[in-house]
Every structure is written in C-alpha cells, then in structure tokens.
Amino acid sequence: MKEKYKKKGVKKFIAYFQNYTNTYAPIDVLKKTYTEAIDEDIVQLDIATRPDCINEKILDMVDEIRKTYKVGISFDIGLQSANYHTLVKVNRGHTLAEYIYAVNLLKSYEFEIVSHVILNLPGDNMLDVIEGAKILSALKVDGVKLHSLYVVDGSVFGEMYKSGKLEVGTLESYIERAVAFLENLSPKITIHRLVADPPLSGTLFGNWGKTKTEIVNLIERRLIEKNTYQGKQAKIF
C-alpha cells in the first residue's frame, strides 16, 4: 500500500489503528503490534480506542514507544454524545465522566487527542449537540471527527431500522446540527471530518443517499448562508 503512495511523492506515513478498540489486549500483545508497524517511513501512530479501555499501564508503554522510536502518538477516542442517557441507551459501555477522565489522562502524557461525535443519535437534540461542542472545547482536545449515524445489518439498530422503530432524522437536521456544533466549538480545535463514511456493504441506511462530498458542500453552503463559522458562538476556548 505504501508503495502506491510513494509513487505519488509521499515520503512519510501515519500508522493508523482504526477499526475496533485498539488498546483492548494484553500489554505485551499491544506493544508487539504497535512496534511492528514502525519503520523508517512511519512518523506517527494513531490509535483508536474507547474511554474505558485505556489506563496508565497502557499509556506508559505507548509513551516508551514514543521515546524509543521517536514517533508521534495520537489517540482517536469516542465521546459520540454528551448526553449520558444516550450513551446508556446505545450501549456505549462508558459514561460521560469516564470520557472526561480518559481525556485528562491522555493529556497528562501530552498525547494528541482526536474525539469522535455522532450528531444525530436517537434521543439527542440540539442542546446535546451544542453541549458536546462545549465539552470538547473545555477539555481542549486537539481535533474532532463528526459522524452521521449509519445503520448496518446485523446490529441492534439494524433490527430497529428494519422494523421502523429507529428515527435517524433528516439530512437538513444533520446539517443544522453540524453548523451549530461548529459555531460553539473552539476555533483552536482542528476539524478532521464532517460526516461519516458508511461501509460499502451491509449498510441499511447511510448519509441519506448522498456522498460525503455532497454533504460537506451542503454544510459549507449553510455556513455561508448564515454568515457564520467555527467558534462564532463559542465562549470556551
């Protein structure tokens, strides 16, 4: 895979441990997995995980890798919703308090933190969306990835969707939520993503039949129409 991009002039890479919970294994297994990904072309490890699946032993090990191999470290960590009732309903397995604890723990190691938020989870409203932006701003995370809810076959949401019991909201509602989130988010936080990227197969519902580019364009157009921007309503920097 790297050779393909090297031909295009790319010289350095980030090893991204994306799918699933990438800190959920014995320490020795994790260390072996992370170090095997490092070579002369790798400048950073990006580790996606859950707030309830990190601790000081794991972070000490990752910090040792950073110092030994001279690579950057970033963690993708899911908040998903600021509404702790929603977190229980969707069976996230962690609370809002545990997310805050995890972010503070990561910051004590000075790792880069990118948080994930789903803007249209069932049960969440605009106040939840805005509160999520405020919480991320107060915690001073480095980046955020916004996601739209998509539904895959074989999941609990999939069964609810097929039986007509799942409300996913409209595209227009998602755009308004994205704009409100951005308005209340500190301008110091980098936006990595504005909408989800549903799997090519097994998806029952995703992105209202639109491409990512189309939805991003709609969000940008709405920002222009409202004469607004990231951080315009933010009071927490």
Secondary structure, DSSP 8 states (H G I E B T S, - for coil): -HHHHHTTT---EEEEE-SS-TT-S-HHHHHHHHHHT--TTEEEEEEEE-GGG--HHHHHHHHHHHHHHT-EEEEEEEEE-S-HHHHHHTT-SS-HHHHHHHHHHHHHTT-EEEEEEETT-TT--HHHHHHHHHHHHHHT-SEEEEE---EETTSHHHHHHHTT------HHHHHHHHHHHHHTS-TTSEEEESS----SSSEEE-GGG--HHHHHHHHHHHHHHTT--TTTT----
